[in-house]
Amino acid sequence: MFGFYVTHPQVMIDPSVPVPRWSLSPLGKARAEAAAKMPWVAKLGRIVASEETKAIETAEIMARRAGLSVEILPHSGENDRSATGFLVPAEFEKAADRFFAYPSDSFRGWERACDAQARIVGAVDRLLSNHDPDIPIAIVGHGGVGTLLKCHLGGVPIARDRDQPAGGGNLYAFRLADRSLACDWKPFDEWEGPEKWMPKTV
């Protein structure tokens, strides 16, 4: 059976609000509602989310469709960028490039990529250690740590070219039996599920 790492879709950017408390934008909510109608969501047996508002909102929309409640997964949040506060998009992209390119260094006080990777991998390992591998599960979180987890699952170095497409609202799947990657990033509101896959090297 499969696990899914799902990233929140578009958010309302508000420099006056701490990033972890940002909510989904109208577009993000619409995409999450569309994703909730896809066949793979109805088959989920468990949905967990990080503690950030946008991840919880995404998970709750999916959970209503699946008839589940949302569990919170500690230590699975996005990389800590509070040292710099809000960065305008162009500056953020430059910072993110450096974050991935130099995983053992801290960009102006950001959590290092290597540390964020160890944190998300540890959180997922603890979650799955007591999870029935026959039950599909979705982990709803963020693109940065989702990419770090994907690099770990794929056994490849941290690199930004393994990041999700812009805008969020994507997923990848991995096999619960051996935690090997099963597909690369897909738009979560378009992808229909394992039955529709064509195997792909990731």
C-alpha positions as CSV (number, residue, x, y, z in Angstrom):
1,M,0.0,0.0,0.0
2,F,1.0,3.6,-0.4
3,G,1.8,6.7,1.6
4,F,1.3,10.1,0.2
5,Y,3.2,13.3,1.0
6,V,0.9,16.2,0.1
7,T,1.8,19.9,0.1
8,H,-0.7,22.7,0.9
9,P,-1.8,24.7,-2.1
10,Q,-1.8,28.5,-2.6
11,V,-2.0,30.7,0.6
12,M,-2.9,34.3,1.5
13,I,0.5,36.0,1.9
14,D,0.3,38.5,4.7
15,P,3.6,40.0,6.0
16,S,1.8,41.1,9.2
17,V,1.0,37.5,10.1
18,P,3.6,34.9,11.1
19,V,4.1,32.5,8.2
20,P,3.0,29.4,10.1
21,R,-0.4,31.0,10.7
22,W,-1.1,31.8,7.0
23,S,-4.3,30.4,5.7
24,L,-5.2,29.0,2.3
25,S,-6.2,31.6,-0.4
26,P,-9.6,31.2,-2.2
27,L,-7.6,29.5,-5.0
28,G,-5.9,27.2,-2.5
29,K,-9.2,26.2,-0.9
30,A,-10.8,25.5,-4.3
31,R,-7.9,23.3,-5.3
32,A,-8.1,21.4,-2.0
33,E,-11.8,20.9,-2.5
34,A,-11.1,19.6,-6.0
35,A,-8.4,17.3,-4.7
36,A,-10.8,15.9,-2.1
37,K,-13.0,14.7,-4.8
38,M,-10.3,12.6,-6.4
39,P,-10.6,8.8,-6.0
40,W,-7.3,8.4,-4.0
41,V,-8.6,10.6,-1.2
42,A,-11.6,8.5,-0.5
43,K,-9.4,5.4,-0.1
44,L,-7.2,7.0,2.6
45,G,-7.4,5.4,6.0
46,R,-5.4,8.1,7.9
47,I,-4.6,11.7,7.4
48,V,-2.0,13.6,9.4
49,A,-0.8,17.2,9.2
50,S,1.9,19.5,10.5
51,E,0.8,22.2,13.0
52,E,0.8,25.1,10.6
53,T,-2.6,26.5,9.7
54,K,-2.4,26.0,5.9
55,A,-1.5,22.4,6.3
56,I,-4.3,21.7,8.8
57,E,-6.8,23.5,6.5
58,T,-5.8,21.4,3.6
59,A,-5.9,18.2,5.6
60,E,-9.4,19.0,7.0
61,I,-10.8,19.5,3.6
62,M,-9.5,16.1,2.5
63,A,-10.5,14.4,5.8
64,R,-14.1,15.4,5.4
65,R,-14.2,13.6,2.0
66,A,-12.5,10.5,3.5
67,G,-14.7,10.5,6.7
68,L,-11.6,10.8,8.8
69,S,-10.3,13.2,11.5
70,V,-7.0,15.0,11.2
71,E,-4.1,13.9,13.4
72,I,-1.3,16.4,14.1
73,L,2.2,15.1,13.4
74,P,4.7,16.9,15.7
75,H,8.1,18.1,14.3
76,S,6.9,17.9,10.7
77,G,6.6,21.7,10.0
78,E,8.4,23.6,7.3
79,N,12.0,24.7,7.8
80,D,12.3,27.4,10.4
81,R,12.8,30.7,8.6
82,S,11.8,33.0,11.4
83,A,15.3,34.5,11.7
84,T,14.6,36.6,8.5
85,G,10.9,37.1,8.8
86,F,8.9,37.7,5.7
87,L,10.9,37.9,2.4
88,V,9.3,39.2,-0.8
89,P,9.0,36.4,-3.4
90,A,12.1,37.2,-5.4
91,E,14.3,37.3,-2.3
92,F,12.6,34.2,-0.9
93,E,13.4,32.3,-4.1
94,K,17.1,33.3,-3.9
95,A,17.2,32.2,-0.2
96,A,15.5,28.9,-1.0
97,D,18.1,28.3,-3.7
98,R,20.8,28.7,-1.2
99,F,19.0,26.6,1.4
100,F,19.0,23.6,-0.9
101,A,22.4,24.3,-2.5
102,Y,24.3,24.4,0.9
103,P,22.4,22.0,3.2
104,S,25.0,22.2,5.9
105,D,25.0,26.0,6.1
106,S,22.4,28.3,7.6
107,F,21.1,31.2,5.5
108,R,20.9,34.2,7.8
109,G,19.8,32.1,10.7
110,W,17.4,29.7,8.9
111,E,17.2,26.1,10.1
112,R,19.8,24.2,8.0
113,A,18.5,21.8,5.3
114,C,20.4,18.9,6.9
115,D,18.7,19.6,10.2
116,A,15.3,20.0,8.7
117,Q,15.7,16.8,6.8
118,A,16.7,14.9,10.0
119,R,13.6,16.3,11.7
120,I,11.1,15.4,9.1
121,V,12.6,12.0,8.5
122,G,12.5,11.3,12.2
123,A,8.9,12.5,12.5
124,V,7.8,10.3,9.6
125,D,9.8,7.3,10.9
126,R,8.0,7.6,14.3
127,L,4.6,7.9,12.6
128,L,5.1,4.9,10.4
129,S,6.7,2.7,13.0
130,N,3.3,2.0,14.5
131,H,1.3,2.3,11.2
132,D,-0.3,-0.6,9.5
133,P,1.3,-0.7,6.0
134,D,-1.9,-2.0,4.5
135,I,-3.7,1.3,5.3
136,P,-3.1,4.2,2.9
137,I,-2.0,7.3,4.7
138,A,-1.5,11.0,3.7
139,I,1.0,13.3,5.3
140,V,0.0,16.9,4.7
141,G,2.8,19.5,5.0
142,H,5.1,21.8,3.1
143,G,7.2,21.8,0.0
144,G,10.6,22.4,1.5
145,V,10.5,19.6,4.1
146,G,8.5,17.4,1.7
147,T,11.4,17.7,-0.8
148,L,13.9,16.9,1.9
149,L,11.9,13.8,2.8
150,K,11.7,12.9,-0.9
151,C,15.5,13.1,-1.2
152,H,15.9,10.8,1.7
153,L,13.3,8.3,0.4
154,G,15.0,8.3,-3.0
155,G,18.5,8.0,-1.5
156,V,19.7,11.1,-3.3
157,P,21.5,14.3,-2.2
158,I,19.5,17.3,-1.2
159,A,18.9,19.5,-4.3
160,R,16.3,22.0,-5.3
161,D,15.7,20.4,-8.7
162,R,13.9,17.7,-6.8
163,D,11.5,20.4,-5.3
164,Q,7.8,20.5,-6.2
165,P,6.4,22.7,-9.0
166,A,5.6,26.3,-8.0
167,G,2.3,27.0,-6.3
168,G,2.1,24.0,-4.0
169,G,-0.8,21.6,-4.0
170,N,1.3,18.6,-5.1
171,L,2.0,15.1,-3.9
172,Y,4.3,12.2,-4.4
173,A,3.7,8.6,-3.3
174,F,5.9,6.0,-1.6
175,R,5.4,2.3,-0.9
176,L,4.8,1.7,2.8
177,A,6.3,-1.7,2.6
178,D,9.8,-0.5,1.9
179,R,9.4,3.3,1.8
180,S,10.6,3.5,-1.8
181,L,9.3,6.3,-4.0
182,A,6.4,5.3,-6.3
183,C,5.9,8.5,-8.3
184,D,7.3,12.0,-8.6
185,W,5.4,15.2,-7.8
186,K,1.9,15.3,-9.2
187,P,-0.8,18.0,-8.9
188,F,-3.0,16.7,-6.1
189,D,-6.2,18.0,-7.7
190,E,-5.5,16.2,-11.0
191,W,-3.9,12.9,-10.1
192,E,-6.4,10.0,-9.9
193,G,-4.4,7.5,-8.0
194,P,-2.2,4.4,-8.2
195,E,-4.5,2.6,-10.7
196,K,-3.7,5.4,-13.2
197,W,0.1,5.4,-12.8
198,M,2.7,4.6,-15.3
199,P,5.8,3.6,-13.4
200,K,8.5,6.2,-13.5
201,T,12.0,6.5,-12.1
202,V,12.3,9.3,-9.6
